[in-house]
Amino acid sequence: MAPSSASVAFSVRRSPPELVAPAEKTPNELKRLSDIDDQGGLRFQLPFVMFYSNINDPLLMVQKEKDPVKVIREALAKALVYYYPFAGRLREGGNRKLTVDCTGEGILFVEAEADITLEQLGDTIQPPCPYIEELLHDVPGSNAILGCPLLLIQVTRLLCGGFVIAIRLNHTISDSLGLVKFLNTVAEMAGGASAPSQQPVWQRDIFSTRDPPRITRVHHEYEEQSIDNNSSTAILMEDSSMMVHWSFFFGPKEMRSIRMHLPSHLRASSTFEILSACLWRCRTIALHLDQNQVVRLSCMINARGKQGLQVPDGYYGNAFAFPTAVTKAGSLCQNPLGYALEIVKKIKSEMSEEYIRSVADLMVIKGRPRYTTAGNYLVADTTRVGFGGVDFGWGKPVYGGPSGAIPLVSFFARFRNNKGEDGIVVPIWLPLPVMERFQQELLKITHQEPVNQSHGVMQKRILSLL
């Protein structure tokens, strides 16, 4: 194993947190979330981070002379006029139904300064970001799902003139695509726009239950599954002190190597499909499960653009489902990679208008359950979400996207390493002995090593469940 990317010590000085309210008066009303938004599995806080450099572009010199904290704070207030539900607070009603009380109280904002440069941070900015607790202050009393700010944003100035924007999103209000729509509006306001180029669309009834609700598809992602809590693997997974947070980089060389392990008719499959299958199989081998144990892979699939749904371009709510593959651990581990890939391709094809409507109805019928965790691994592709294109006037971010994985969930993110290679970085949480076996399985198929590692106790605040 190569040495991990060493984290860099630095200090952060923060101003007291403040509320940023809409710059103008906004409607005081109640707005219901959709039945996809308020499912149990989305009732948590999700962190993102974006690093901006002080680039030497003459066209940006005027903006560079401005203070990014001041520019972004003012732009947030203007953008909230159009995205005013973000400035409200969640309330819960009958059958655990969530509603936004559009009070206009505002989002939480933290101004900060760090005594370090972006160059000194180097590749350590990629997920898992070891500095997220310094760059995204967990303001006491702010991380509950109900009655708290729906967004927390910290802007941290760096010594080099660059800055970092870290964001904590209450996942029930928006998915990552919706968040990027909001951030692009903030960027437009920072550039002097008086209105968004794309008007935000609420319309959460698009993903609301039918009358009468009816479950018409098989949803393995919400099935109850028993697991042996006395097994050595289960004990390791429950011991937070054993969990480590590493990431793996997949550039052109690694992807070519993985494709060579596939039969010719599968080599043209998408990068997401191939990586998902590869990670699922390697992870399952590393877990040393009983051959007859049922294992799952849940793929988060975007519903935008699906025939029949007619999701407006400006829609910023949660618009995805996670169809789930099911097989036995022995079959997944003993068969070649093509077996896993065929399963992944099949479940991706199941995503349709009827599938996501069936999910919405299931939520109402079964009391908004969480997704199953036993034997499950969830993957989400953020490489096309658009974080890398958000420009507040200082150019595009060096890295923008999720700050890391969360237990059982890996996010795929775009990253350019210090060699100038463009690729996909995938963070993952596993117990240390399992992670080391997982790494060895990946090495067999890619000849690569982990590029960032973070040992220690899992962050509890990203699991702030209702």
C-alpha positions in Angstrom: 0.0 0.0 0.0 1.3 3.5 -0.9 1.5 6.0 1.9 -1.8 8.0 2.3 -2.0 11.6 1.2 -0.9 13.3 4.4 -3.3 15.9 5.7 -2.0 19.3 6.4 -2.3 21.1 9.8 -3.9 24.6 9.8 -6.2 26.7 11.9 -9.5 28.3 11.0 -10.8 31.4 12.6 -14.6 31.8 12.3 -17.0 34.7 12.9 -20.2 34.0 14.8 -22.8 32.2 12.7 -25.6 34.4 11.2 -28.8 34.0 9.4 -29.0 35.2 5.8 -32.6 35.9 4.9 -34.1 36.7 1.5 -33.2 40.2 0.3 -36.9 41.0 -0.3 -40.2 40.0 1.3 -41.3 36.5 0.3 -44.6 34.5 0.6 -45.4 33.3 4.1 -47.0 29.9 3.3 -46.9 26.2 3.8 -45.5 24.0 1.0 -45.7 20.2 1.1 -42.7 18.2 0.2 -43.2 15.3 -2.3 -43.6 11.7 -1.2 -40.1 11.1 -2.6 -38.6 14.0 -0.7 -39.8 13.0 2.8 -39.0 9.3 2.8 -37.1 8.2 5.9 -33.9 7.5 4.0 -33.5 11.2 3.0 -33.9 12.6 6.5 -30.3 13.5 7.0 -27.8 16.3 6.4 -25.5 15.9 3.4 -22.2 17.9 3.2 -20.5 19.3 0.0 -17.4 21.3 -0.5 -16.0 23.5 -3.3 -12.4 24.8 -3.5 -11.6 28.0 -5.5 -8.2 29.2 -6.5 -6.8 32.7 -6.9 -6.2 32.3 -10.6 -4.3 34.9 -12.6 -6.9 35.7 -15.3 -6.9 39.4 -16.3 -10.6 39.1 -17.1 -11.3 38.2 -13.4 -9.1 40.9 -11.8 -12.0 43.2 -11.0 -13.8 40.4 -9.2 -10.6 39.2 -7.5 -10.3 42.6 -5.7 -13.6 41.9 -4.0 -14.2 39.9 -0.9 -15.7 36.5 -1.8 -17.4 36.3 1.6 -19.3 39.6 1.1 -20.1 38.8 -2.6 -21.5 35.4 -1.8 -23.4 36.5 1.3 -25.2 39.2 -0.7 -25.8 36.9 -3.6 -27.3 34.3 -1.3 -29.9 36.8 0.0 -30.9 37.7 -3.6 -31.1 34.1 -4.7 -33.3 33.2 -1.7 -36.0 35.6 -3.0 -36.6 33.0 -5.8 -35.7 29.9 -3.7 -37.5 31.1 -0.6 -38.5 27.7 0.7 -34.8 27.2 1.5 -35.2 30.0 4.0 -38.0 28.2 5.8 -38.2 25.4 8.4 -39.6 21.9 8.2 -42.7 20.8 10.1 -44.1 17.3 10.4 -47.8 16.3 10.2 -49.9 13.2 10.1 -48.3 10.0 8.7 -44.9 11.7 9.1 -45.7 14.1 6.2 -43.2 16.9 5.9 -44.1 20.5 5.0 -41.9 23.6 4.6 -43.1 26.5 6.7 -41.9 29.4 4.5 -41.0 31.8 7.4 -38.2 33.6 5.6 -36.0 33.2 8.6 -33.0 32.4 6.4 -30.2 30.0 6.0 -27.2 29.7 8.3 -24.0 31.4 7.2 -20.5 31.3 8.7 -17.6 33.5 7.6 -14.1 32.1 8.2 -10.4 32.5 7.5 -7.7 29.7 7.3 -4.0 30.2 7.5 -3.1 28.0 4.5 -3.0 28.1 0.7 -4.8 25.9 -1.7 -1.4 24.8 -3.1 -0.4 23.6 0.3 -3.6 21.5 0.5 -2.8 19.7 -2.7 -4.6 16.5 -3.5 -5.9 16.3 0.1 -8.9 18.4 -1.0 -10.5 15.4 -2.8 -13.0 13.3 -0.9 -12.8 12.2 1.8 -12.0 15.7 2.8 -10.1 15.5 6.1 -10.8 19.1 6.9 -14.6 19.1 6.6 -15.2 19.8 10.3 -13.0 22.9 10.1 -14.4 24.1 6.8 -18.1 23.3 7.8 -18.7 24.2 11.4 -21.4 22.2 13.0 -23.2 25.1 14.6 -24.7 23.7 17.9 -28.4 23.2 17.7 -28.6 23.6 13.9 -28.5 20.0 12.5 -32.0 18.6 13.4 -34.2 17.8 10.4 -37.2 19.7 11.9 -37.3 23.3 12.9 -33.7 24.1 11.8 -32.1 25.9 8.9 -32.3 23.9 5.7 -28.9 25.0 4.5 -25.6 25.8 6.3 -22.9 27.5 4.3 -19.4 28.4 5.4 -17.1 30.5 3.2 -13.5 30.3 4.2 -10.8 32.6 2.8 -7.4 31.1 2.1 -4.0 32.9 2.4 -3.5 32.6 -1.4 -6.6 34.6 -2.2 -8.6 31.5 -2.9 -11.5 30.3 -0.8 -13.6 27.3 0.1 -17.4 27.0 0.2 -18.7 24.2 2.3 -22.4 23.4 2.4 -24.6 21.2 4.5 -27.9 20.4 2.9 -31.1 19.0 4.5 -31.6 16.3 1.9 -35.4 16.3 2.1 -35.6 19.7 0.4 -33.4 19.0 -2.6 -31.1 16.6 -4.3 -27.6 17.5 -5.6 -28.9 18.6 -9.0 -31.4 20.9 -7.3 -28.7 22.3 -5.0 -26.5 23.1 -8.1 -29.5 24.9 -9.7 -29.6 27.1 -6.5 -25.8 27.6 -6.5 -25.9 28.7 -10.2 -28.5 31.2 -9.3 -26.3 32.5 -6.5 -23.4 32.7 -9.0 -25.6 34.7 -11.4 -26.6 37.1 -8.7 -22.9 37.5 -7.7 -22.2 38.4 -11.3 -24.8 41.2 -11.3 -27.9 39.4 -12.6 -31.3 40.8 -11.4 -33.1 37.4 -11.9 -32.2 33.8 -12.5 -31.8 32.7 -16.1 -33.7 29.6 -15.1 -36.7 30.1 -12.8 -37.0 27.6 -10.0 -40.0 25.3 -10.0 -41.6 23.8 -6.9 -44.3 21.5 -8.2 -43.7 18.7 -5.6 -47.0 17.1 -6.6 -45.1 15.6 -9.6 -43.8 13.0 -7.2 -46.8 12.7 -4.9 -48.9 9.6 -4.2 -51.7 8.5 -6.5 -55.3 8.1 -5.4 -55.6 5.4 -4.4 -51.9 4.6 -3.7 -50.7 1.3 -5.1 -47.4 -0.5 -5.1 -46.9 -1.9 -8.7 -43.2 -2.7 -8.7 -40.9 -4.9 -6.6 -38.8 -2.7 -4.4 -35.9 -4.7 -2.9 -34.5 -1.4 -1.5 -37.2 -1.2 1.1 -37.5 -4.9 2.1 -36.8 -5.9 5.6 -33.8 -8.3 5.9 -32.5 -10.1 8.9 -28.8 -10.3 9.4 -26.6 -12.1 11.9 -25.5 -9.4 14.3 -23.1 -11.8 16.0 -21.0 -12.4 12.9 -17.5 -11.0 12.9 -18.3 -8.7 9.9 -21.5 -7.3 11.6 -19.5 -6.6 14.8 -16.8 -4.8 12.8 -19.4 -2.6 11.0 -21.0 -1.6 14.3 -17.6 -0.6 15.9 -17.2 3.0 14.7 -13.6 3.0 16.0 -12.7 0.4 13.4 -14.2 2.3 10.5 -11.9 4.1 8.0 -12.7 6.4 5.2 -10.6 6.0 2.1 -11.0 7.0 -1.6 -9.9 5.4 -4.8 -9.1 7.2 -8.1 -10.2 5.7 -11.4 -8.5 7.4 -14.4 -8.3 6.2 -18.0 -5.7 3.6 -17.2 -7.8 2.0 -14.4 -11.0 2.0 -16.5 -9.2 0.3 -19.4 -7.9 -2.3 -17.0 -11.4 -3.0 -15.6 -12.9 -3.2 -19.1 -10.4 -5.9 -20.0 -11.9 -8.1 -17.4 -15.3 -8.0 -19.2 -16.5 -10.0 -22.2 -16.4 -8.0 -25.4 -20.2 -7.4 -25.6 -20.1 -5.6 -22.2 -17.0 -3.4 -22.6 -19.1 -0.5 -24.1 -21.1 -0.3 -20.9 -21.2 3.1 -19.1 -18.4 4.0 -16.7 -21.0 4.2 -13.9 -22.3 0.7 -14.6 -18.8 -0.8 -14.8 -17.5 1.0 -11.7 -20.7 0.1 -9.7 -20.4 -3.6 -10.6 -16.7 -3.6 -9.8 -16.9 -1.9 -6.4 -19.9 -4.0 -5.4 -18.1 -7.3 -6.2 -14.8 -6.3 -4.6 -16.6 -5.0 -1.5 -18.6 -8.2 -1.1 -15.5 -10.3 -1.5 -13.7 -8.2 1.2 -16.6 -8.6 3.6 -16.2 -12.4 3.9 -19.9 -13.0 4.0 -21.7 -16.3 4.2 -22.2 -17.6 0.6 -25.9 -17.8 1.0 -26.3 -14.2 2.4 -28.4 -12.0 0.3 -26.5 -8.9 -0.9 -27.9 -5.8 -2.6 -26.6 -2.9 -4.7 -28.8 0.2 -4.9 -28.1 2.6 -7.8 -29.4 6.1 -7.4 -31.0 6.8 -10.8 -32.2 10.3 -11.9 -35.8 10.6 -12.8 -35.4 13.8 -14.8 -36.0 13.1 -18.5 -37.8 9.9 -18.0 -40.7 9.5 -20.4 -44.1 10.4 -18.9 -42.8 12.3 -15.8 -42.3 15.7 -17.5 -40.1 17.1 -14.8 -39.6 20.8 -15.5 -36.0 22.0 -16.1 -36.2 24.3 -13.0 -37.4 21.6 -10.6 -35.1 21.4 -7.6 -36.7 18.7 -5.4 -35.5 15.1 -5.1 -36.1 13.4 -8.4 -34.5 10.0 -8.2 -35.1 6.4 -7.0 -32.7 3.6 -6.3 -33.6 0.4 -8.0 -31.8 -2.4 -6.2 -30.0 -5.5 -7.5 -30.2 -8.7 -5.4 -28.1 -11.8 -5.5 -26.3 -14.1 -3.1 -22.8 -13.3 -1.9 -21.5 -16.6 -3.2 -22.8 -16.0 -6.7 -21.4 -12.4 -6.8 -18.0 -13.4 -5.6 -17.5 -16.6 -7.5 -18.7 -15.4 -10.9 -16.6 -13.1 -13.1 -17.2 -9.3 -13.2 -19.6 -9.6 -16.1 -22.1 -11.3 -13.9 -22.4 -8.3 -11.6 -22.4 -5.9 -14.5 -25.4 -7.7 -16.2 -27.3 -7.3 -12.9 -26.5 -3.6 -12.7 -27.6 -3.0 -16.3 -30.9 -4.8 -15.6 -31.8 -2.8 -12.6 -31.0 0.5 -14.3 -33.4 -0.5 -17.1 -36.2 -0.9 -14.5 -36.2 2.9 -13.7 -39.3 4.4 -15.2 -42.3 6.7 -14.5 -44.2 3.7 -13.1 -41.3 2.7 -10.9 -40.9 6.1 -9.1 -44.7 6.5 -8.8 -44.7 3.1 -7.1 -42.0 4.3 -4.7 -44.1 7.4 -3.8 -47.1 5.2 -3.1 -45.1 2.8 -1.0 -44.0 5.7 1.1 -47.6 6.6 2.0 -48.7 3.0 2.4 -45.8 1.9 4.6 -45.2 5.1 6.6 -42.1 6.5 4.8 -39.6 3.8 5.6 -35.8 4.1 5.2 -34.0 2.0 2.6 -32.8 -1.4 3.8 -29.2 -1.4 5.2 -28.6 -5.1 5.8 -26.4 -6.4 3.0 -26.8 -3.2 1.0 -24.4 -0.9 -0.8 -25.6 2.3 -2.4 -23.9 4.2 -5.1 -24.6 7.6 -6.6 -23.0 9.4 -9.6 -22.4 13.1 -9.1 -20.0 13.4 -12.0 -22.6 15.1 -14.2 -24.4 17.1 -11.5 -22.5 20.3 -12.4 -20.6 21.3 -9.2 -17.5 21.8 -11.4 -19.3 24.6 -13.4 -20.4 26.8 -10.6 -18.5 30.2 -11.0 -19.1 33.0 -8.5 -16.7 35.2 -10.4 -13.4 33.6 -9.5 -13.5 30.9 -12.1 -14.6 27.3 -11.7 -13.7 25.2 -8.6 -10.6 23.1 -8.5 -12.9 20.5 -6.9 -16.6 20.6 -6.2 -18.9 17.9 -5.0 -19.6 15.6 -2.0 -17.0 15.9 0.9 -16.9 12.1 1.2 -18.9 8.9 1.5 -21.4 8.2 4.2 -21.8 4.7 5.7 -23.1 2.3 3.1 -23.2 5.0 0.4 -20.4 6.0 -2.1 -20.6 9.1 -4.3 -18.7 9.1 -7.6 -17.1 12.6 -8.2 -14.9 14.1 -10.9 -11.4 15.0 -9.9 -8.1 16.0 -11.5 -5.1 14.7 -9.6 -1.7 16.3 -9.2 -0.5 14.4 -12.3 -3.1 16.3 -14.4 -5.1 13.1 -14.9 -8.9 13.5 -15.1 -10.9 10.7 -13.5 -13.4 9.6 -11.0 -12.8 9.5 -7.3 -14.9 7.2 -5.1 -14.8 7.4 -1.3 -16.0 4.5 0.8 -16.4 3.6 4.5 -15.4 0.2 5.7 -13.8 -1.4 8.8 -10.0 -1.3 8.4 -9.4 -5.1 8.0 -12.2 -5.1 5.3 -10.8 -2.0 3.6 -7.4 -3.6 3.3 -8.9 -6.7 1.6 -11.1 -4.4 -0.6 -8.0 -2.6 -1.7 -6.3 -5.9 -2.6 -9.3 -6.9 -4.7 -9.2 -3.6 -6.5 -5.4 -4.0 -7.1 -6.0 -7.3 -8.8 -8.3 -5.6 -11.4 -6.8 -2.1 -11.7 -3.3 -2.2 -10.3 -4.0 0.9 -8.3 -3.8 2.0 -4.7 -5.9 4.3 -2.5 -5.2 7.9 -3.0 -6.7 9.4 0.2 -7.3 7.8 3.6 -8.9 9.1 6.7 -8.7 6.9 9.8 -10.9 7.5 12.8 -14.4 7.5 14.2 -17.3 8.1 11.7 -18.7 11.6 11.7 -22.0 11.4 13.6 -23.5 14.6 12.3 -24.0 13.6 8.7 -26.3 10.9 10.1 -28.6 13.3 11.8 -31.8 11.3 11.3 -35.3 12.4 12.4 
